[in-house]
Amino acid sequence: MQNAKTKSATPTAGVPSPAVPRHVAIIMDGNGRWAKKRGQPRLAGHRAGADALRRALRACRNHGVEYLTVYAFSTENWVRPKLEVTGLMRLLKTFLKKDEHELHENGVRLRVTGRIGDLPPAVRAELERVMEATKDHTRGQLILALSYGGRAEIADAARSLAADAAAGRLDPAAIDEAAVASRLYLPDVPDPDLLIRTSGECRLSNFLLWEASYSEFVFTEVLWPDFGEDDFAAALAEYARRQRRFGAPS
């Protein structure tokens, strides 16, 4: 991961993708199926998935990717069995405590996108502590999507704009795409160039609906706990073969 900068302008339509995407987003899918295939509880799959996230972080550093956003827990995931949700929250705290030193060693800033207020207080406190401790790091960003939903994010942005309009601070006629983008959870982060989904599913599942409008998608059959640096490199190679059009004719 390299130095994180302000949001880049949209690349010229119809040109080949740069060799390395600046921002990679991943839907980390398949933990439960990985565990089921081995006759293990779902939480064992989530623990293996945490190891895959560590490999992805290492791959980002090795390939020069600046931003990595991972779909860690969606707004819909709260309906999962209480035991699984509790285990996931505990696993998140363990990940933060175990891996904070690597964030410092590699100059990586931790951030969260989503409704962080929905998280258990102890988990939220640990996240806020690590985010504060890493806020000055400039060699990359790891962004955890937690209690995140793309529709919720757009609704929250619309609510913020509506409040300003109702208070007379904003002319409704001035609301355009840029205005909406400025009210997203992390408006300074560039849109993902590449979005990867593991486990063979081919849908967005309410992830980065606004930001992924012109992302390149790579879907792989590999279950997330098995996703390694070679798989990451293969996704980058596929991305490099794409021609990004942004609405331009082929």
C-alpha positions as CSV (number, residue, x, y, z in Angstrom):
1,M,0.0,0.0,0.0
2,Q,1.3,3.4,-0.9
3,N,0.6,7.0,0.1
4,A,-3.1,7.8,0.3
5,K,-4.1,11.1,-1.3
6,T,-7.3,13.0,-2.1
7,K,-10.0,11.7,-4.4
8,S,-8.7,11.3,-8.0
9,A,-10.5,12.6,-11.0
10,T,-12.3,10.1,-13.3
11,P,-9.9,8.6,-15.8
12,T,-10.4,9.3,-19.5
13,A,-13.1,7.2,-20.9
14,G,-12.1,4.4,-23.3
15,V,-8.5,4.0,-22.1
16,P,-6.9,0.8,-20.8
17,S,-7.0,0.4,-17.0
18,P,-3.8,1.4,-15.2
19,A,-1.7,-1.6,-14.4
20,V,-2.5,-1.4,-10.7
21,P,-5.8,-0.2,-9.3
22,R,-5.6,2.6,-6.7
23,H,-8.5,1.3,-4.7
24,V,-9.6,-2.4,-4.4
25,A,-12.9,-3.4,-2.7
26,I,-13.7,-6.9,-1.7
27,I,-16.9,-8.8,-0.8
28,M,-15.4,-11.5,1.4
29,D,-17.9,-14.2,0.7
30,G,-17.8,-18.0,1.5
31,N,-16.7,-18.3,5.1
32,G,-19.8,-20.3,6.1
33,R,-19.5,-22.7,3.1
34,W,-15.8,-23.1,3.7
35,A,-16.5,-24.2,7.3
36,K,-19.5,-26.4,6.3
37,K,-17.3,-28.3,3.8
38,R,-14.9,-29.2,6.7
39,G,-17.6,-30.0,9.2
40,Q,-16.7,-27.0,11.3
41,P,-18.8,-24.3,12.9
42,R,-19.4,-21.1,10.9
43,L,-17.1,-19.1,13.2
44,A,-14.2,-21.3,12.2
45,G,-14.8,-20.0,8.7
46,H,-14.8,-16.5,9.9
47,R,-11.5,-17.0,11.7
48,A,-10.0,-18.4,8.5
49,G,-11.4,-15.4,6.7
50,A,-9.5,-13.1,9.0
51,D,-6.3,-14.9,7.9
52,A,-7.3,-14.2,4.3
53,L,-7.7,-10.5,5.1
54,R,-4.2,-10.5,6.4
55,R,-3.0,-12.0,3.1
56,A,-5.0,-9.4,1.1
57,L,-3.4,-6.6,3.1
58,R,0.0,-8.1,2.4
59,A,-0.9,-8.4,-1.3
60,C,-1.9,-4.7,-1.4
61,R,1.5,-3.7,0.0
62,N,3.3,-5.9,-2.5
63,H,1.4,-4.6,-5.5
64,G,1.2,-0.9,-4.6
65,V,-2.6,-0.7,-3.9
66,E,-3.3,2.3,-1.8
67,Y,-6.8,1.6,-0.5
68,L,-8.5,-1.7,0.5
69,T,-12.1,-1.7,1.5
70,V,-13.6,-5.0,2.7
71,Y,-17.3,-5.8,3.4
72,A,-16.9,-7.1,6.9
73,F,-20.5,-6.8,8.3
74,S,-23.6,-5.5,6.6
75,T,-26.7,-3.8,8.0
76,E,-28.5,-7.0,7.1
77,N,-26.1,-9.3,9.0
78,W,-27.6,-8.2,12.3
79,V,-30.4,-10.7,11.7
80,R,-28.0,-13.6,11.8
81,P,-28.1,-15.9,14.9
82,K,-27.0,-14.0,18.1
83,L,-24.2,-16.5,18.8
84,E,-22.7,-15.9,15.3
85,V,-23.0,-12.1,15.6
86,T,-21.4,-12.1,19.0
87,G,-18.6,-14.3,17.7
88,L,-18.0,-12.0,14.8
89,M,-17.8,-8.9,17.1
90,R,-15.3,-10.8,19.3
91,L,-13.3,-11.8,16.3
92,L,-13.2,-8.2,15.2
93,K,-11.8,-7.1,18.5
94,T,-9.2,-9.9,18.4
95,F,-8.2,-8.8,14.9
96,L,-7.7,-5.2,16.0
97,K,-5.6,-6.2,19.0
98,K,-3.5,-8.8,17.1
99,D,-2.9,-6.8,14.0
100,E,-2.6,-3.2,15.2
101,H,1.2,-3.5,15.3
102,E,1.3,-4.5,11.6
103,L,-0.8,-1.4,10.7
104,H,1.8,0.7,12.5
105,E,4.8,-1.1,11.0
106,N,3.5,-0.7,7.5
107,G,2.1,2.8,7.9
108,V,-1.5,1.8,7.2
109,R,-4.4,3.9,8.4
110,L,-7.5,2.1,9.7
111,R,-10.9,3.5,8.9
112,V,-14.6,2.4,9.1
113,T,-17.4,3.0,6.7
114,G,-20.9,2.4,8.0
115,R,-23.1,3.0,10.9
116,I,-20.5,2.6,13.6
117,G,-22.9,3.6,16.3
118,D,-24.7,0.3,15.8
119,L,-21.7,-1.7,17.0
120,P,-21.4,-2.9,20.6
121,P,-19.8,-0.2,22.8
122,A,-16.6,-2.2,23.5
123,V,-16.1,-3.0,19.8
124,R,-16.7,0.6,18.9
125,A,-14.3,1.8,21.5
126,E,-11.5,-0.5,20.2
127,L,-12.1,0.6,16.6
128,E,-12.0,4.3,17.6
129,R,-8.8,3.7,19.6
130,V,-7.0,2.0,16.6
131,M,-8.4,4.6,14.1
132,E,-7.0,7.4,16.3
133,A,-3.7,5.7,16.8
134,T,-3.2,5.2,13.0
135,K,-4.8,8.4,11.7
136,D,-1.4,9.9,10.7
137,H,-0.2,6.9,8.7
138,T,0.1,7.7,5.0
139,R,1.2,4.6,3.2
140,G,-2.2,3.1,2.7
141,Q,-5.7,2.7,4.1
142,L,-7.6,-0.3,5.3
143,I,-11.3,0.4,5.4
144,L,-13.7,-1.9,7.2
145,A,-17.3,-1.7,6.1
146,L,-19.2,-2.4,9.4
147,S,-22.9,-2.2,9.8
148,Y,-22.7,-1.0,6.3
149,G,-25.3,-0.9,3.5
150,G,-25.1,1.0,0.3
151,R,-28.8,2.0,0.4
152,A,-28.4,3.1,4.0
153,E,-25.4,5.2,3.1
154,I,-27.3,7.0,0.3
155,A,-30.3,7.5,2.6
156,D,-28.0,9.0,5.2
157,A,-26.5,11.3,2.6
158,A,-30.0,12.4,1.4
159,R,-31.1,13.0,5.0
160,S,-28.1,15.2,5.6
161,L,-28.8,17.2,2.5
162,A,-32.4,17.5,3.3
163,A,-31.7,18.8,6.8
164,D,-29.5,21.5,5.4
165,A,-32.1,22.4,2.8
166,A,-34.8,22.6,5.4
167,A,-32.6,24.9,7.6
168,G,-32.0,27.2,4.6
169,R,-28.3,26.4,4.5
170,L,-28.6,24.7,1.1
171,D,-30.6,25.5,-2.1
172,P,-32.3,22.3,-3.2
173,A,-31.7,23.2,-6.8
174,A,-27.9,23.1,-6.1
175,I,-28.0,19.4,-5.1
176,D,-26.2,17.4,-7.7
177,E,-24.1,14.3,-7.8
178,A,-21.1,16.0,-6.3
179,A,-23.3,17.2,-3.4
180,V,-24.5,13.7,-2.7
181,A,-21.0,12.3,-2.9
182,S,-19.8,14.9,-0.4
183,R,-22.2,13.5,2.2
184,L,-21.2,9.8,1.8
185,Y,-19.5,8.2,4.8
186,L,-15.9,8.7,3.5
187,P,-16.1,11.4,0.8
188,D,-12.3,11.8,0.6
189,V,-11.8,8.2,-0.5
190,P,-11.6,7.6,-4.3
191,D,-14.2,5.2,-5.8
192,P,-13.0,1.6,-6.1
193,D,-11.3,0.8,-9.4
194,L,-11.7,-2.9,-8.9
195,L,-14.3,-4.8,-6.9
196,I,-13.7,-8.5,-6.2
197,R,-16.3,-11.0,-4.9
198,T,-15.3,-14.4,-3.9
199,S,-17.3,-17.7,-3.6
200,G,-18.9,-17.6,-7.1
201,E,-21.7,-15.3,-6.3
202,C,-22.2,-12.5,-8.9
203,R,-24.0,-9.7,-7.1
204,L,-23.2,-6.5,-5.1
205,S,-25.3,-7.4,-2.1
206,N,-25.9,-3.7,-1.2
207,F,-22.1,-2.9,-1.2
208,L,-20.8,0.5,-2.3
209,L,-23.8,1.1,-4.6
210,W,-22.9,4.7,-5.3
211,E,-19.1,4.3,-5.3
212,A,-19.0,1.1,-7.5
213,S,-20.9,2.7,-10.4
214,Y,-17.9,2.4,-12.7
215,S,-15.8,-0.2,-10.9
216,E,-14.4,-3.2,-12.8
217,F,-15.8,-6.4,-11.3
218,V,-14.0,-9.7,-10.9
219,F,-15.9,-12.7,-9.6
220,T,-14.1,-15.8,-8.5
221,E,-15.2,-19.3,-7.4
222,V,-12.6,-19.3,-4.6
223,L,-14.1,-19.2,-1.1
224,W,-12.8,-16.3,0.9
225,P,-10.8,-18.3,3.5
226,D,-8.9,-19.9,0.5
227,F,-8.2,-16.6,-1.2
228,G,-4.5,-16.0,-1.4
229,E,-1.9,-13.7,-2.9
230,D,-1.9,-15.6,-6.1
231,D,-5.7,-15.1,-6.4
232,F,-5.2,-11.4,-5.7
233,A,-2.6,-11.1,-8.3
234,A,-4.8,-12.9,-10.8
235,A,-7.6,-10.4,-10.1
236,L,-5.2,-7.5,-10.7
237,A,-4.0,-9.1,-14.0
238,E,-7.7,-9.4,-15.1
239,Y,-8.2,-5.7,-14.2
240,A,-5.1,-4.7,-16.2
241,R,-6.6,-6.3,-19.3
242,R,-9.9,-4.3,-19.0
243,Q,-10.6,-1.1,-20.9
244,R,-12.5,1.3,-18.7
245,R,-15.1,3.2,-20.7
246,F,-17.2,5.3,-18.3
247,G,-20.0,5.4,-20.7
248,A,-17.9,5.8,-23.8
249,P,-18.7,3.7,-26.9
250,S,-16.7,0.5,-27.5
